[in-house]
Amino acid sequence: MTNYNKYILLYLVLCISLFTIFFFINDSRDRNIEHQQHILVQQAQTHFQSQSGTREWNDQYLGVYVRSEKILKPHPYLPLNTITTDSNETLFRVNHASMARQLSEIAHKENFKFHLTSLNPLNPINKAEAFEQRALEFIEKHSVKEYYEFNDENFRYLAAILTEKKCLDCHAAQGYNIGDVRGGLSVTLNNDNYRKSITDIEDRNIILKVTVFIFLSLITFLMHRQIQSNQILRSKVEQRTKEITQTKNLLQNVLDADTSLMIVSSGTEIILANETALDFLEIPSLDEFILHHSHVSDLFEKLDDDSYLQQPMKGEHWINYLQREQHNQTLRVMIYRHEKEIHLKVHAKEIQVNSQVIHIIIFDDITDELAMIKILKNEATRDALTQLFNRGKFKEVLTHEMTLSKSTSSPLSIIFLDIDHFKAVNDTYGHDVGDEVLVALAKLLTETVRTGDFVARWGGEEFIITLQSSTLEQAAAVAEKIRKIVDVYDFGTASKQSISLGVTQYINGESEDNFTKRVDEALYKAKNSGRNKVVTK
């Protein structure tokens, strides 16, 4: 929605709200005014009921007689309008109409008055004035019982007086029938309090409307400002987003130009990955990868090697660990791709982009390099001819076995053996045949010893064997077994050969040199005492 439409909607809501609230405010005002009017009507009705009661009382006695000093002259339209008492005192007759007039004069002093009236009065005093004439005509026309008007000075009320049977004595000649509207009693009330109440109601109505208008206008103004602020903020966000996108695209192009696997991470999530990384992961986009993985560390295999990263790394996030330790050691990860181990060397660079710290992590494939190192390392520790481990590897293994024997208090023995008169084989048949003998003997040795035992070529025609958890007697038995197997074995061109063997057991605490020296002495003794035998020491 455009801002223009938002403004139209905002001010439309303001107008509707003002109209709705003002409607209810006015409705409340009208109901309060009606209530004040009802109070006046009730007051007038009360006065009418009071006068009606007085008239009823007067009519019950067909009028009353009062002393003449209070009346100027007798009622000319009343029969028996005067009487003389036994004390020669003249009394005038007062009917309900006369009584009402006199009471009205008294009441007029109390801010209200009433008047008996008729459209066809017997007594001209009862002639209807303008309001009373309107009221009586309205009552007769609409068959209602009362009529009232409000004006600036007072409240006028008139209630109908219906013709009763007792009224016909005086008014039958006027043509009235029972039930006809013979006239009415009008009540006039001072409405100062009423007008004051109405003024207060109107003032409150105006104040409330002004308050509501100011309040809603203020809210509308604030919302108007908010829309403007949102537009400014949106423009800034769009501009900032554009700048970030441009920076991101530039960084993506830089990453794609590198052939190494590269990712950019905030630490908790991957932001970018170059094409090389996507090709390696075999995914069309980074979004596809994020759908299934929280981070690239999900692919790291867990290895029992501190140089290989995993998540977490010693209780620390692997990226933080990499940043801290990459200068102290070479760190790697291992990932399986198509059931093949892929080894990657990892290093990272920390940079700041738009006040945010990000990490550029570079993975270099060293799988072939490690494989070559493994081959070279294997060649460096094995005898090229027999494929047995060489003397250097043997010493490494022997050191480990001696430490293990010492810590576990388990026996450890070694067998040192030499082919008897091997020089004669080379001299007689040549070095090729001699090499065949060495290879065959190496095979016999590895097939005879246990899996955990270690066989190495010491040099020339000498071989050495470590036997785990073996006492001197047990090692001697193995040596004798080997000697017998070799003794009967057919070496082809070289025919029969024999070997001499020296056997010794590790003495806890002795040095490696002393250990190998003793077994060398045992072999020397076997060779000097007739050969083809086993000597222990």
C-alpha positions in Angstrom: 0.0 0.0 0.0 1.4 3.4 -1.0 1.7 6.2 1.5 -0.9 8.2 -0.3 -3.4 5.4 0.2 -2.3 5.1 3.8 -3.0 8.8 4.4 -6.5 8.6 2.8 -7.3 5.6 4.9 -5.9 7.3 8.1 -8.0 10.4 7.6 -11.1 8.4 6.5 -10.8 6.5 9.8 -10.5 9.8 11.7 -13.7 11.2 10.1 -15.6 8.0 10.7 -14.4 7.9 14.3 -15.3 11.5 14.9 -18.7 11.1 13.3 -19.4 7.9 15.4 -18.2 9.3 18.7 -20.0 12.6 18.1 -23.2 10.7 17.3 -23.0 8.9 20.7 -22.0 12.2 22.5 -25.1 13.9 21.0 -27.3 11.0 21.8 -26.1 11.2 25.4 -26.8 14.9 25.4 -30.3 14.5 24.0 -31.1 11.8 26.6 -29.9 14.1 29.4 -32.0 16.9 28.0 -35.0 14.6 27.7 -34.4 13.6 31.3 -34.5 17.3 32.4 -37.7 17.8 30.4 -39.2 14.8 32.0 -38.4 16.2 35.5 -40.4 19.4 34.6 -43.3 17.4 33.2 -43.4 15.3 36.3 -43.4 18.5 38.5 -46.3 19.8 36.4 -48.1 16.5 36.6 -47.7 16.6 40.3 -49.2 20.1 40.6 -52.1 19.0 38.3 -52.8 15.9 40.5 -52.7 18.1 43.6 -55.2 20.6 42.1 -57.3 17.7 40.9 -57.5 16.4 44.4 -58.5 19.9 45.7 -61.2 20.1 43.1 -62.5 16.7 44.0 -62.6 17.7 47.7 -64.5 20.9 46.8 -66.9 19.1 44.5 -67.8 16.5 47.2 -69.3 19.4 49.2 -70.8 21.1 46.1 -68.6 24.1 47.0 -67.7 25.7 50.3 -68.8 28.9 52.0 -66.3 31.4 53.3 -66.4 34.7 55.1 -67.2 37.6 52.8 -64.3 39.9 53.8 -61.9 37.7 51.8 -64.1 37.9 48.7 -65.0 41.1 47.0 -68.2 39.9 45.5 -70.1 36.7 45.2 -69.7 34.4 42.2 -72.3 35.5 39.7 -72.6 32.1 37.9 -73.2 30.0 41.0 -76.7 29.4 42.4 -77.0 30.0 46.1 -73.9 32.1 45.9 -74.5 33.7 49.3 -76.0 32.7 52.7 -76.6 34.5 56.0 -75.7 32.8 59.2 -77.8 33.0 62.5 -75.3 35.5 63.7 -76.2 37.7 60.6 -72.8 37.0 59.0 -72.8 36.8 55.1 -70.9 33.9 53.6 -70.1 33.5 49.9 -70.1 30.2 48.1 -66.8 29.1 46.5 -66.7 26.3 43.9 -63.7 24.4 42.6 -63.0 27.0 39.9 -62.9 29.9 42.3 -60.8 27.9 44.7 -58.3 27.1 41.9 -58.0 30.8 40.9 -57.3 31.8 44.5 -54.8 29.0 45.0 -53.1 30.0 41.7 -52.6 33.5 43.0 -51.0 32.2 46.1 -48.8 29.7 44.1 -47.7 32.4 41.7 -45.7 33.8 44.5 -43.8 30.5 44.6 -42.5 30.6 41.0 -45.3 28.6 39.5 -49.0 29.2 38.7 -52.0 27.3 37.3 -55.2 28.3 35.6 -58.5 26.7 34.9 -59.4 27.4 31.3 -61.8 26.4 28.6 -62.5 27.1 24.9 -66.1 27.7 25.9 -66.0 29.1 29.5 -69.0 30.2 31.6 -66.8 32.7 33.4 -64.8 35.0 31.1 -62.0 34.8 33.7 -61.5 31.2 32.5 -61.0 32.2 28.9 -58.1 30.4 27.3 -55.0 32.5 26.4 -52.9 31.7 23.3 -50.9 28.7 24.8 -54.0 27.2 26.4 -56.0 27.5 23.2 -53.2 25.7 21.3 -53.1 23.0 23.9 -56.8 22.4 24.1 -57.1 22.3 20.3 -54.2 19.8 20.1 -55.7 17.6 22.9 -59.1 17.6 21.2 -57.6 16.9 17.8 -55.3 14.1 18.8 -57.3 12.7 21.7 -54.5 13.0 24.2 -54.6 14.0 27.9 -51.8 16.6 28.1 -49.8 19.1 26.2 -46.7 21.1 27.1 -44.2 23.6 25.6 -40.8 24.9 26.5 -39.7 28.4 26.0 -36.9 30.7 27.2 -38.9 32.0 30.2 -40.9 29.2 31.6 -42.4 25.7 31.1 -46.1 25.6 30.0 -48.2 22.5 30.7 -51.9 21.8 30.3 -53.8 18.6 31.3 -57.3 18.0 30.0 -60.4 18.1 32.3 -63.1 15.7 31.1 -66.8 16.3 31.6 -68.3 14.2 34.4 -71.9 13.6 35.4 -71.6 16.1 38.2 -70.4 18.7 35.8 -73.6 18.7 33.8 -75.5 20.6 36.5 -73.6 23.7 35.4 -72.4 23.0 31.9 -75.1 20.9 30.3 -76.5 24.0 28.6 -73.1 24.4 26.8 -73.7 21.1 25.0 -71.1 19.0 26.8 -71.5 15.2 27.2 -69.8 12.9 29.7 -66.3 12.3 28.6 -65.9 15.5 26.5 -62.9 17.8 27.0 -64.6 20.6 29.0 -61.4 22.5 29.5 -58.0 22.1 31.2 -55.8 23.1 34.0 -52.7 24.8 32.8 -49.5 24.9 34.9 -46.7 27.4 34.4 -43.3 26.6 36.0 -40.2 28.8 36.2 -37.5 27.0 34.1 -34.4 28.8 35.3 -32.9 25.6 36.8 -33.9 23.7 33.7 -32.2 26.2 31.4 -29.1 26.1 33.6 -29.0 22.3 33.4 -29.4 22.4 29.7 -26.6 25.0 29.4 -24.4 22.7 31.5 -25.2 19.7 29.3 -24.5 21.7 26.2 -21.2 23.0 27.6 -20.1 19.5 28.6 -21.1 18.3 25.2 -18.9 20.9 23.5 -16.0 20.3 25.9 -16.2 16.5 25.3 -16.4 17.0 21.5 -13.4 19.3 21.6 -11.4 16.9 23.8 -12.2 14.0 21.5 -11.4 16.0 18.5 -8.0 17.1 19.9 -7.3 13.5 21.1 -8.1 11.9 17.8 -6.4 14.6 15.9 -3.2 14.1 18.0 -3.3 10.4 17.4 -3.9 11.0 13.7 -1.0 13.5 13.6 1.3 11.0 15.4 0.3 8.2 13.0 0.8 10.6 10.1 4.3 11.2 11.4 4.8 7.5 11.9 3.9 6.8 8.3 6.4 9.5 7.2 9.1 8.0 9.6 8.4 4.5 8.3 8.8 5.7 4.8 12.1 7.4 5.7 13.2 4.3 7.5 12.1 2.1 4.7 14.1 4.2 2.2 17.2 3.9 4.5 16.7 0.2 4.9 16.3 -0.2 1.1 19.5 1.8 0.5 21.3 -0.1 3.2 20.1 -3.4 1.8 21.3 -2.3 -1.7 24.7 -1.5 -0.3 24.9 -4.8 1.6 23.8 -6.7 -1.5 26.5 -4.9 -3.6 29.1 -5.7 -0.9 27.9 -9.3 -0.7 28.0 -9.7 -4.5 31.5 -8.2 -4.6 32.7 -10.6 -1.9 31.0 -13.5 -3.7 32.9 -12.7 -6.9 36.1 -12.5 -4.9 35.4 -15.9 -3.3 34.4 -17.5 -6.6 37.8 -16.4 -8.1 39.6 -18.7 -5.6 39.9 -22.4 -6.4 40.0 -23.4 -2.7 36.8 -24.2 -0.8 35.8 -21.0 0.9 32.8 -20.1 3.1 32.0 -16.9 4.9 30.4 -17.3 8.4 29.1 -15.1 11.1 30.1 -17.8 13.5 26.7 -19.3 14.0 25.6 -19.5 10.4 27.0 -19.5 6.8 26.6 -16.3 4.9 28.4 -17.1 1.7 30.1 -20.0 -0.1 32.1 -19.9 -3.3 31.4 -22.0 -6.3 34.2 -24.4 -5.5 32.5 -25.2 -2.1 29.1 -25.6 -3.7 30.5 -28.0 -6.3 32.3 -30.0 -3.6 29.1 -30.2 -1.6 27.1 -31.0 -4.8 24.4 -28.5 -4.1 22.9 -25.8 -6.4 22.9 -23.1 -3.8 23.8 -22.2 -0.3 20.1 -21.9 0.6 19.6 -25.6 -0.3 22.5 -26.5 2.1 21.0 -24.4 4.9 17.7 -26.2 4.6 19.3 -29.5 5.7 22.3 -28.4 7.8 22.9 -25.8 10.6 26.6 -25.4 9.5 29.3 -27.0 7.5 30.6 -28.5 10.7 27.7 -31.0 10.5 29.7 -32.8 7.8 32.9 -33.1 9.9 33.8 -36.7 10.9 34.7 -37.2 14.6 38.2 -38.6 14.8 40.4 -39.3 17.9 42.9 -36.7 16.7 43.2 -33.2 18.1 44.4 -31.9 14.8 41.0 -32.7 13.3 38.2 -30.2 14.0 34.7 -31.1 15.1 31.9 -29.2 16.8 32.4 -28.4 19.6 36.1 -28.4 19.8 37.2 -29.0 23.5 34.0 -27.2 24.6 34.6 -24.3 22.3 33.0 -23.3 19.0 35.2 -24.8 16.2 35.7 -21.5 14.4 36.9 -19.7 17.6 39.2 -22.7 18.3 40.5 -22.5 14.7 41.2 -18.8 14.9 43.1 -19.2 18.1 45.1 -22.4 17.4 45.8 -22.2 13.6 49.1 -20.5 14.2 50.2 -23.2 16.7 49.4 -26.3 14.6 48.0 -27.5 11.3 44.3 -28.1 11.7 42.2 -30.3 9.4 38.8 -31.8 8.9 37.7 -35.1 7.4 34.6 -35.4 5.3 33.1 -38.4 3.6 32.2 -37.9 -0.1 30.9 -40.9 -2.0 32.3 -43.3 0.7 35.7 -41.7 0.3 37.7 -39.9 3.0 38.4 -36.3 2.0 41.0 -34.5 4.2 41.0 -30.7 4.2 43.4 -28.4 5.7 41.6 -25.4 7.3 42.6 -21.9 8.1 40.5 -18.8 8.8 40.7 -15.0 8.5 38.7 -12.6 10.6 37.5 -9.4 9.0 34.9 -6.7 9.8 32.2 -5.8 7.3 29.8 -3.0 8.2 30.8 -3.3 11.9 30.1 -7.0 11.8 32.8 -9.6 12.6 32.8 -12.4 10.0 35.1 -15.3 9.3 36.4 -16.3 5.9 37.2 -20.0 6.3 39.4 -21.7 3.6 39.5 -25.4 3.1 42.4 -26.9 1.0 42.1 -30.5 -0.2 45.2 -32.4 1.1 43.8 -35.9 0.6 46.4 -36.8 -2.0 49.2 -35.1 -0.1 48.4 -37.2 3.0 48.2 -40.3 1.0 51.6 -39.6 -0.4 53.0 -38.9 3.0 51.5 -42.1 4.3 53.2 -44.0 1.4 56.5 -42.3 2.0 56.3 -42.9 5.8 55.5 -46.5 5.2 58.4 -46.9 2.9 60.7 -45.2 5.4 59.6 -47.7 8.1 59.6 -50.9 6.0 62.2 -53.1 4.4 61.9 -52.8 0.7 62.8 -56.4 0.0 60.8 -58.3 2.7 58.1 -55.6 3.4 58.7 -56.2 7.1 59.2 -53.2 9.3 62.9 -52.1 9.5 65.1 -51.5 12.5 64.0 -47.9 13.0 60.4 -48.9 13.3 61.3 -51.8 15.5 63.0 -49.5 18.0 59.9 -47.3 18.1 57.7 -50.3 18.7 60.0 -51.8 21.3 60.1 -48.5 23.3 56.3 -48.6 23.3 56.1 -52.3 24.3 58.6 -51.8 27.1 56.6 -48.9 28.5 53.4 -50.9 28.3 55.1 -53.9 30.0 56.3 -51.7 32.8 52.9 -50.0 33.4 50.9 -53.3 33.3 53.6 -55.6 34.9 53.1 -58.0 32.0 56.0 -60.0 30.6 57.7 -59.0 27.3 60.3 -61.1 25.4 62.2 -60.8 22.1 63.6 -63.3 19.7 66.7 -62.4 17.6 67.6 -64.7 14.8 70.1 -65.1 12.0 70.3 -67.4 8.9 73.2 -69.8 9.3 76.0 -69.5 6.7 73.9 -67.1 4.6 77.0 -65.7 3.0 77.6 -69.1 1.3 74.1 -68.9 -0.2 75.0 -65.5 -1.9 78.4 -66.7 -2.9 77.0 -70.0 -4.3 73.7 -69.1 -5.9 74.0 -65.3 -6.1 72.2 -62.5 -4.4 68.9 -63.0 -6.2 68.5 -66.4 -4.6 69.7 -65.0 -1.3 66.9 -62.4 -1.6 64.4 -65.1 -2.3 65.5 -66.9 0.9 65.1 -63.7 2.9 61.6 -63.1 1.5 60.5 -66.6 2.2 61.9 -66.5 5.7 60.0 -63.2 6.4 56.8 -64.9 5.2 57.4 -67.9 7.5 58.0 -65.6 10.5 54.8 -63.5 10.0 52.7 -66.7 9.5 54.1 -68.3 12.6 53.8 -65.6 15.2 50.7 -64.2 16.8 48.7 -61.2 15.5 49.9 -58.9 18.3 53.6 -59.9 17.9 55.9 -57.7 15.9 58.4 -59.0 13.2 61.1 -56.7 11.7 64.2 -57.1 9.6 67.2 -56.0 11.7 69.5 -55.9 8.8 71.2 -58.4 6.4 70.1 -61.9 7.3 69.0 -60.9 10.9 65.4 -60.7 12.0 63.9 -59.7 15.4 60.5 -60.4 17.0 58.7 -58.9 20.0 56.3 -61.1 21.8 53.7 -59.4 24.1 52.7 -61.1 27.4 55.3 -63.8 26.9 57.7 -65.1 29.5 61.2 -66.3 28.6 60.0 -70.0 28.5 57.0 -69.1 26.3 59.2 -67.1 23.9 61.8 -69.9 23.8 59.0 -72.3 22.8 58.0 -70.0 20.0 61.6 -69.7 18.9 62.0 -73.5 18.8 58.8 -73.8 16.8 60.2 -71.3 14.3 63.5 -73.1 14.1 61.9 -76.4 13.3 59.6 -74.9 10.6 62.6 -73.3 8.9 64.7 -76.4 9.3 62.3 -78.5 7.2 61.2 -75.8 4.8 62.4 -76.1 1.2 63.8 -72.8 0.0 63.9 -73.9 -3.6 67.2 -73.2 -5.3 68.9 -72.6 -1.9 67.3 -75.9 -0.7 67.5 -76.4 3.1 68.5 -73.6 5.5 68.8 -73.3 9.2 68.7 -70.4 11.7 70.2 -69.6 15.1 68.0 -67.8 17.7 68.6 -65.9 20.8 65.8 -65.3 23.3 65.5 -63.0 26.4 62.8 -61.5 28.6 62.6 -57.8 29.6 63.7 -57.0 33.1 61.6 -54.2 34.5 63.6 -51.0 34.6 66.4 -51.9 32.3 67.3 -49.8 29.3 66.4 -50.6 25.7 70.1 -50.9 24.8 70.7 -53.4 27.6 67.6 -55.4 26.6 68.7 -55.7 23.0 72.3 -56.3 24.0 71.3 -59.4 26.1 69.4 -60.9 23.2 72.3 -60.2 20.9 74.5 -62.0 23.3 72.1 -65.0 23.3 72.2 -65.1 19.5 76.0 -64.9 19.5 76.2 -67.8 21.8 73.8 -69.9 19.7 76.0 -69.2 16.6 79.2 -70.0 18.4 77.9 -73.2 19.9 77.1 -75.1 16.8 74.2 -73.0 15.2 70.7 -74.2 14.4 69.7 -73.8 18.0 67.8 -71.6 20.5 69.8 -70.0 23.3 68.1 -68.1 26.1 69.6 -65.5 28.4 
